[in-house]
Amino acid sequence: MYVGIDIGSSSSKVAVLNEEKELIALAITNLGTGTNGVEVSLKEAYEQAKIKQSDVKYTVVTGYGRMTYASANAQITEITCHAKGVSFMQYDAKTIIDIGGQDAKVIKIDPDGRVANFVMNEKCAAGTGRFLEVMARVLGCKLKELSNLAQASDKDVPISSVCTVFAESEVISCLSAGESRNNVARGAHNAVARRVAGMYNRVSGEAPVVMTGGVALNDDMVQSLSKELHTQVVALKHCQGVGAIGAAVFAYEKYHK
């Protein structure tokens, strides 16, 4: 068996491939780096695959917290693993948008699924899952409720601040001025979409475009990105686990090489 581990800022993912290079387990735990999230996900993945640690031949770790995990055979960047994961899942994609808890990445890939260019936002929370978490808190809803809230909007409330702190104040002002929570939620999604569109243009992004990461579970966010980029953005199946799947593919390939 071959294991890929993706340690994110807010979640831990583990994928397992068998000798036929088939995905037989994928476990996701909403506990990130600095927690026992990896151990929880490993236990669940092993139970899904009906294996034990001694059955594992090679392990690759990736993600925000990969440097904190010492038990893997190799460490590979999440950018490379996301490209590998998308290629393994046989999606016809030229550009990957990955929005995680603490960063956002736009990755352009070549026809062989290798990274051709990328840009990453890791210095600022704007355009990341953290930005949406702050917006959800101000709007008094859970993060997973943002999509439904925004889909009931009747207009877009522009949020011009690129800084999360200033955007929070801007949202509070909008609500105080009588704007609906629905319209402000849509404005928050559009603000993220504009930020990501700037990154997309910097790498000369091309369609088809796929989306990975936990934010891809937000349907309205995906729609906002599609509108901003003027092309359909597809949220991948197993969107949260793509990095771990790519890491598991690397584990398989490295062992056999």
Buried (B, 14 or more C-beta within 10 A) or exposed (E): BBBBBBBBBBBBBBBBBBEEEEBBBBBBBEBBBEBEBBEBBBBBBBEBBEBEEEEBBBBBBBBBBBEEBEEBBBBBBBBBBBBBBBBBBEBEBBBBBBBBBBBBBBBBBEEEBEBBBBBBBEEBBBBBBBBBBBBBEBBEBEBEBBBBBBBBBEEBBEBEBBEBEEBBEBBEEBBEEEBBBBBBBBBBBBBBBBBBBBBBEEBEBEBEBBBBBBBBBBBBBBBBBBBBBEBBBBBBEBBBBBBBBBBBBBBBBBBEE
